[in-house]
Amino acid sequence: MLYIGTSGYSYQDWIGPFYPEGTKQGEMLGFYSGAFDFTEINSTYYAIPNSHMMYNMQKKTAAGFVFTVKLHQSMTHQRNAGEKEYRQFADAVGILRQEGKLGCLVAQFPYSFHCNRENWTYILSVKAQFPEDELVVEFRNARWLREEVFDLLKKNGLGYVCVDEPAIAGLLDRRSVHTSKTAYIRFHGRNQEKWYNHKEAYERYDYLYKEPELEEWADKVKGLAQETENCFVSFNNHFRAQAVMNGLMLKRMLGL
C-alpha cells in the first residue's frame, strides 16, 4: 500500500490555503481525511499522548485511514524517558492499533546523535519498548549512511526513513532505501538558506517543491511501494499548506 500525506494537519495557517475559512481545529482532521488517507502525528513529539486523545482522533476518520506517530522528544532527543512515559505512549498508540489505523512509529534523532555503538544500542532499547509495533528510524547525521548500519536495521526489523532535505554537508542524501516491510520518506523542503539560520522553527520548512523536483522521486516511490508492504510519503514542508500542495501534486503524478 502507498500512502501519501503530511506531517501534521492541525495548522492555523492552513485555513484559507487548504481549510475553508471558519474551520475549527476540531474539524480539521475530518476535512483533511477527505483529501489524504494518512497523516503523521507529530504533536506527540512535544507531548506524550493519552488513550483518550488517540481514540477521539481516529474516530474522526473512516476505515482505511492510517496514522503514523512520531516518538516523544524524551525518547529521541533528551533520551531520558522512563517506564511511565513509555507505557503511556504505548497504551495510546495501542488504541490506533486496535482500530487497524496504526501504520508505524517514527523515531527521528537529532544531528548530534552520532553513529556509534552506544547509540545503536540505545535504538534497540527503544524498539524493545514497542514490541508490537513497526518502528522506522530517521537519522539527521550522514555518518549513519553506512552499509553495516543498513544491514543492522534489516537484521533487527527496523525501517530506514529516506529524506529529501537541503544538500548541506553532514546531512543525509536523497537515496531510496528500505530495510523493513515499511518504507518511509519524509520531505523537509530544500530551504538551504534557512535550515540553520532561522528565528522560528517553521522557517526551516518554508519551501514549495516544483514538479521536476518531485519527479526525481516518482520512480523511487513506485519502487519502494512495490518492494514493501506499506510505503508512507510524508510532506513536512508545512508552512502555509505547502505540504498539502506538494502531497496533492505527487498524488497526481502517480495517478492516485
VOLUM-91246 format. One line per 10 residues: number of its first residue (from 1); their letters; for each residue x negated, y, z negated of C-alpha. Coordinates in pm, 1 decimal, decimal comma. Each point is the difference from the previous one (the first is absolute). Example, Ala and Ser with C-alpha at 12.3 -4.5 7.8 and 13.67 -1.06 7.14 Angstrom:
% residues 2
1	as	-1230,0:-450,0:-780,0  -137,0:344,0:66,0
***
This chain:
% residues 256
1	mlyigtsgys	0,0:0,0:0,0  -116,6:351,1:84,0  103,0:281,1:-232,4  -65,8:367,0:72,9  70,3:266,3:-260,0  -147,3:272,7:-217,6  -188,7:31,8:-325,9  278,7:135,1:-215,7  328,1:148,8:114,6  104,5:245,0:-273,8
11	yqdwigpfyp	-153,8:329,1:110,3  176,3:334,1:-21,6  -183,4:132,2:307,7  165,4:-275,5:205,7  333,7:177,8:-41,3  50,5:171,1:332,6  -260,3:-183,0:208,6  154,7:-341,1:-85,8  265,7:8,7:-268,8  308,2:214,6:66,8
21	egtkqgemlg	23,5:328,4:-186,3  155,1:-52,2:-341,4  -120,1:-357,6:-38,5  -43,8:-87,6:-367,7  -291,9:-204,8:-124,0  222,7:-292,8:-87,1  130,5:-8,9:358,3  -336,8:-8,4:172,8  -69,1:-373,6:-7,1  337,3:-88,3:145,7
31	fysgafdfte	-57,1:242,0:288,0  -361,0:-111,0:46,3  98,5:-367,6:25,7  210,7:87,3:302,4  -320,2:81,6:191,7  -253,6:-240,7:-150,9  8,1:-350,7:-143,6  -278,9:44,8:-254,6  -159,2:255,5:-227,0  -309,0:2,8:-215,1
41	instyyaipn	82,6:111,4:-353,7  -288,2:219,2:-109,9  165,6:169,8:-298,5  -106,0:-313,3:-190,1  -358,3:123,4:23,7  91,5:293,6:-225,3  246,2:-169,3:-236,7  46,4:-366,6:-81,7  348,3:-96,4:120,6  266,8:-172,9:-201,3
51	shmmynmqkk	246,8:-266,5:104,6  295,9:240,7:-6,4  -172,5:230,3:251,3  -76,2:-285,9:237,5  350,3:-143,9:-23,9  162,2:332,2:86,5  -247,0:62,3:280,9  53,9:-329,9:178,7  376,3:31,3:-45,6  -1,5:299,5:237,0
61	taagfvftvk	-134,7:-210,2:288,0  154,5:-275,7:209,4  -119,0:-359,0:24,3  -318,6:-21,7:203,4  -148,5:323,7:-132,7  -340,0:-55,8:-163,7  -208,1:191,6:-253,7  -373,8:-11,0:-56,5  -120,6:136,6:-331,7  -319,3:189,2:-77,6
71	lhqsmthqrn	-168,4:-98,1:-326,7  -24,4:250,3:-284,4  -314,8:210,5:-25,3  -89,8:-163,4:-332,3  -45,7:-324,4:196,6  -207,1:140,4:287,8  -161,2:328,3:-101,7  -33,6:21,2:-379,5  3,8:-382,6:-18,7  113,1:2,2:-362,4
81	agekeyrqfa	347,5:-154,3:34,0  86,4:-241,4:-278,4  230,3:-296,9:-31,2  301,0:223,8:-70,4  -44,4:206,3:317,1  -51,2:-304,7:219,7  302,0:-175,9:-147,0  228,4:300,8:52,8  -121,5:41,5:357,2  41,1:-370,0:79,1
91	davgilrqeg	349,8:-8,0:-150,5  102,8:299,9:209,8  -123,7:-134,9:332,6  154,2:-334,0:-93,3  339,6:161,5:58,3  -94,3:66,4:362,5  -132,5:-353,6:37,0  323,6:-149,4:-132,4  196,4:200,0:255,6  -229,9:-108,7:283,4
101	klgclvaqfp	-118,1:357,1:52,5  -361,0:-8,5:-119,9  -256,9:4,5:276,9  -325,9:22,3:-195,1  -194,2:201,3:-255,5  -258,1:256,0:112,9  -320,1:56,8:-199,5  -171,9:313,3:128,1  -339,1:52,8:-160,3  -190,2:332,3:2,1
111	ysfhcnrenw	-320,7:82,3:186,3  -187,4:-32,5:-330,6  99,2:-368,2:-20,9  -323,8:-140,7:136,9  -67,1:-334,5:159,7  -154,4:-214,4:-271,3  60,6:-323,9:-187,8  156,3:170,1:-302,8  262,0:177,6:209,1  75,5:-312,3:202,4
121	tyilsvkaqf	60,9:-185,5:-326,6  231,7:282,1:-101,1  202,8:-36,9:321,6  48,9:-368,8:-78,7  114,1:89,0:-352,1  265,8:231,7:145,9  120,3:-271,0:236,1  30,9:-238,7:-294,1  252,5:237,6:-159,7  240,8:-52,0:293,6
131	pedelvvefr	-15,3:-372,8:81,6  337,9:1,0:178,2  -65,4:296,1:225,7  -206,1:74,4:308,2  -270,5:259,6:-68,1  -176,6:210,3:264,1  -309,1:207,3:-72,1  -95,0:338,8:141,8  -360,1:105,7:-38,0  -113,6:357,0:51,6
141	narwlreevf	-374,2:-67,7:-1,5  -150,1:-133,3:323,7  -250,7:-215,3:-188,3  280,1:-255,1:-41,1  -1,4:-58,0:376,1  -198,5:-321,5:-10,8  77,4:-341,2:142,4  -55,9:-160,9:-339,4  267,6:229,1:-146,4  248,5:-98,9:270,0
151	dllkknglgy	-83,6:-364,6:-66,7  61,4:45,1:-372,9  329,8:172,8:67,4  109,0:-291,8:218,4  -117,4:-258,9:-250,5  199,4:163,4:-278,7  314,2:77,5:197,7  -44,1:375,9:-13,7  106,5:224,8:285,6  -220,0:268,3:153,0
161	vcvdepaiag	151,8:342,6:62,6  -101,1:147,5:334,9  -13,1:377,0:5,5  5,6:288,6:241,1  -170,5:297,6:-159,7  -257,2:264,2:95,2  -329,7:-119,4:148,1  -208,0:114,5:-296,4  -318,9:-174,6:-106,7  68,1:-235,7:-288,6
171	lldrrsvhts	367,8:-52,9:77,8  144,1:-311,4:162,1  13,0:-36,8:374,7  315,7:-79,1:197,6  -54,0:-371,3:43,6  287,6:-244,7:27,2  -38,9:-285,9:-248,9  227,1:-233,7:-192,3  -115,8:-228,7:-279,6  327,9:-147,1:-124,5
181	ktayirfhgr	351,0:-73,3:120,8  74,5:372,3:-36,4  -149,7:265,7:227,2  12,3:361,0:-113,2  -88,7:329,7:167,4  8,1:343,2:-165,1  -16,9:315,6:212,1  -144,3:285,8:-204,4  -45,8:249,3:281,8  -320,9:133,8:148,7
191	nqekwynhke	-22,0:335,5:-175,6  -376,7:-5,8:-38,9  -22,2:365,2:-106,2  233,7:-44,5:-296,9  -92,2:-351,9:-109,8  -232,9:124,2:-271,5  47,8:376,9:24,9  357,7:51,2:-120,9  179,8:174,0:-284,4  313,4:-217,3:3,6
201	ayerydylyk	-1,4:-377,5:51,1  255,5:15,6:282,1  -240,6:205,3:214,7  -214,3:-309,9:52,9  292,7:-169,7:174,0  117,6:298,0:203,2  -35,3:-152,3:343,8  224,1:-94,6:290,7  -130,3:-281,8:219,5  17,5:49,1:374,5
211	epeleewadk	129,7:-282,5:218,4  -345,3:-95,2:138,3  -127,3:-38,6:-357,0  280,4:-240,9:-87,7  -45,9:-181,7:330,4  -346,0:-94,1:-128,5  182,7:-212,7:-258,3  288,4:-139,3:204,7  -172,4:-320,2:112,1  -166,8:-40,2:-339,7
221	vkglaqeten	337,7:17,0:-173,9  150,3:-252,8:240,5  -291,6:-233,9:-58,4  19,7:22,9:-378,1  375,4:-57,4:8,0  -43,7:-313,8:211,2  -277,7:-141,6:-218,6  163,1:49,3:-341,3  332,6:-61,8:-172,4  55,7:369,5:-73,4
231	cfvsfnnhfr	-164,8:313,3:134,4  64,9:332,1:-172,5  -85,5:333,8:161,5  24,0:287,5:-246,6  -39,4:366,5:96,4  -140,0:207,3:-285,6  -25,4:333,2:187,0  310,8:105,6:-186,3  -27,9:380,5:9,5  313,0:150,1:163,2
241	aqavmnglml	124,0:-343,8:109,8  -286,2:-54,8:244,2  -6,2:-361,8:-120,6  359,1:-41,2:117,6  -75,3:150,5:339,1  -297,2:-230,4:52,0  181,6:-305,4:-135,2  283,0:51,0:248,3  -253,8:69,6:273,9  -178,2:-330,6:-62,1
251	krmlgl	332,0:-186,4:-11,9  85,1:137,3:344,4  -340,9:-95,9:134,7  47,1:-356,7:-118,3  357,4:-18,7:125,6  155,6:-30,6:-345,2
***
